Amino acid sequence: MRQLSIFLVLLISVNLCSQEKKGYSIDLTIKGLHDSTVYLAYHMGDKQYLRDTIKLDKEGHAVISGEEPLPQGIYMIVLPGRKYFEVLISSDQVFGISCSYPDYFSTLEFNGSAENTAFTGYQKEWVRLQGRAASLSERYQKNRNNSDSARILYDARLKHEEEMKNFLKEVAGRNKGTMLAMLVKSIIPPEIPKFNIPAGTKNPDSLRYVLTYQYNKNHYFDNIDFSDERILRTPILHSRLDSFFTGVVIQLADSINKEIDRVIALSSANYKVFQYVCVYLFNHFRESEIMGHDAVVVKLADEIYLSGKADWTTQEWRDNLKKEVDRIRPNLIGVKAHDLVMNTFNNIYVSLYDIKKDFTVLIFWEPDCGHCREAVPKLRDFYEKYRDKSVEVFAVCTQPDKDKWEKFIQENKLNWINGWDPARLTRFDYYYNITSTPIIYILDRDKKIIAKKLPVESVESFINDYRRYNY
């Protein structure tokens, strides 16, 4: 009986210990902040969110605790004036923090968290290394016209970059198996080899550039663990995705879509990472103002959001998305433009497909639109200059007031094809996704869309460049 009682006491003790470990308890002391309020916040991609409000007592002390463990990631203790220091919340969530205000960073110490102690040491050294890199870069820029100094500083920058990379590798290796190692490894850039270009190769520098670009692109995410959802509560994954899809990949829809397939395949190892990556990609390209990126939006809509894979969205949201992409689909770059057969100012029906010119500029406008009043005369001046160079303009008025339409044409001497479809029988608003004016499309001789939503000031240079490289 006595043995049974001892066993029950031990069992209860074990259960109590396991219950204590389930939650979190962070003992915080900030000397110099008496009876103050600070905050516990966390990263989520490129944003920060408040987790808790902390009241410090007259000694600058408080205990941050909860019954359930915090999701792991990089957290912040936010001080007055929006100053903050970062803390790693990993599997062990019972430890102490102490520092002095306002010199909080240099006095920061952890009790019972070797990982955070290592994290603080890493941060301090990384700040020093970044400061040295910034100084070398500034000196290099100032001495670019001095060839001897520029060469010395350029070599110094390369040497320092290697030092920084080696430091990251050393920290990751020394802290293997920790979240710190995962984070540090994820910012190590790919090791690009020195390519041996065969002697006699034409344009060896161009070939080396292409090989370097391809290697960097193909290995850009080698050090990112897409299966580890802790990376979501850091700014790292968002930053890497942003730099890759903005500054690494060629900004053409076909190139981007190929890389999207690869990144989504990588992220499928973890549901939450997959969700974050899909949302990031959709929002990034939906908000992009680069011509042709709407084809990326259509791809993501079709393959992720409308296919049933995005189960975090509502049916209503998906229905609205389908309507949106159905209006984009007929007017993507590379698609043959939908034919428009309209009456004109000369009371003669004209078909868009009957225009036999190298380029057709299709503009949708309205007489009372302030931007149209500026853009249309500029396009007219371009047309007068290029009308004998295999260029035609098909202008469609989107409003039904015939008197205003005719008056504007006469006042501005618009001698191109002036289309008139007040009842929208051609459904031009649907096929060309007309939600505002003016909107300009450029079609090639086969009526394939080669440009869309160009500012009128860019029409001439676009046509000249396209003619130079394609005709």
Protein Blocks (a to p, Z undefined) as FASTA:
>chain_A
ZZmmmmmmmmmmmmmmmmmmmmccdddddehiahiacdddddehjbccdfbdcdddfkop
acdddfbdcdedddddddehhiacdddddfblcdcdddddfklmlmgccehiaklmmmmm
mmmmmmmmmmmmmmmmmmmmmmmmmmklmmmmmmmmmmmmmmmmmmmmmmmmmmgoiakl
mmmmmmpccddddddddehiahkllmmmmmmmmmmmmmmmmmpcfklmklmmpcklmmmm
mmmmmmmpccbfklmmmmmmmmmmmmmmpmklmmmmmmmmmmmmmmpcbehjlmmmmmmm
mmmmmnopammbcfklmmmmmmmmmmmmmmgghiacdddddddfkopacdfklpccfbdc
dddddfklmklmmmmmmmmmmmmmmmmnopacddddfbfblklmmmmmmmnopabdcddd
fkomnommmmnopabdcddddddfkopafbehiafklmmmmmmmmmmmmZZ
